[in-house]
Amino acid sequence: MLWALCLAPAVVTALKGHLALFVAGFLTIGAVWLIAALRLARPNSPWARRRYDEEKTQRSRERYPDVVAAQL
């Protein structure tokens, strides 16, 4: 049961495109995953493409302009 509490935020963190925070979660025994799961996803992540409407996608593009520029 305890592994499920750590696994869910880890999966959400990876789907949101926060790969560095995903790796850091292993070092902090999952504490970083809880924080990263609540943060705004990167605009090109699977999470953002499936779940964000236009307003939230725009906020994500403003927060991560380097990711958007890299795609163009």
N, C-alpha and C positions, 0 to 999 in steps of 0.2 A: 504493500500500500504506500509506503514512504517513497519508493522509487517512482510511483505515478505522480506524486506531488512535484518531483524534480524534473521528470520527463516532459510533462506538458509545457512548462515555460521554456524548456530547452528546444522543443520542436517549434514553438511559436517564434522564438528568437532566430532560429535558422531560417524559417520561412519569411521573416521580415527582412532578411538580408544583412543582419548584424553578425557577420561571421567572426569578427575579432572578439565581440562580446560573447559569442557562443563558446569560443575557445577559453576565454577568461572565466567562464562559468565553471569549467572543470577545476580551475585553480582555487576558486572560492567556494567550492562545494555547492554550487547552484545559486548563490545569492545574486550574482550578476544576471542570471537568467530571469529572475523575477522582475528586476528593473528593466531589462531590455525588452521583455515581453509587453511592457506597458508603453514603451516609446513608440513614436511614429515610425512606420516602416519606410524603407528606401523606395523611391518611385518605381524602380524596375524589379522589385521583389515579387515573388508569386503572391504573397499576402496582399500587397497593394493593388496588384492587377485584378485580383478577384473580389476584394472586399471594399475598396475605397470608391466613393462617388467622386464627382468632379471637384468639389470643394476640398475634400481631404487630399486628393491627388495634387492639387495646386499647392496646398500647405507643405506636402512632402517634397515637391519640386523646389520650393523656396528654402526649405531646411537643408536639402542636399543638392545644391546647384552643381557641384562637381560630378555627381553621378549622372545628372541629366546631360551635362556637356559631354561627358565621355560617350554617351550613346549616339550623339549626333554625328 
